[in-house]
Amino acid sequence: MEITDKEVFEIAINSEIRAKEAYEKLASLTKSDIIRDELLFLAKEEDKHREIIEKMAEKFEGERTEPKKINIDVMAEFRVIAEKMAEAIKKPDVNIDEVYEIAMQAELVSEKLYKELAGYAATEKTKLMLEMLADMERNHYNILRKQYDYITRYPDIYKEEFYDQLMKDINFNF
């Protein structure tokens, strides 16, 4: 397959849109205000990434680049994650642990995607932007991992309404 920088941008934009939609859907299904706020924060971050990519794509619209052959192995992983996400969303009682596990996998797969795409970038500017996005996705993973560790360490407290009220009472945000 051959791909241009424009197509690289399109793949990246679609990835960010899917991630945002997934976080918003999961946020709408969770009972915890704390978890919902965190998922909505990540959805906003993914939307910002989409905006960054769209602006970069516009900036490079005038630059001519030759298509390059590309083989993106991580795309199969995207399909698997998308299926897992769809299954988790369909469940009547969302399992918070599962939500976080899937979200963490999605962030790692996004990081891989941007790293792979950076290898095919026709310009240094495009490569730099894709590497930056890969780093941002790793940061999202770290945010989710930290929260997931906390959830699993204190499941009886965290998963109850008591926790949300406690966090509100002490005005503590993650």
Disulfide bonds with the S-S distance in Angstrom:
none
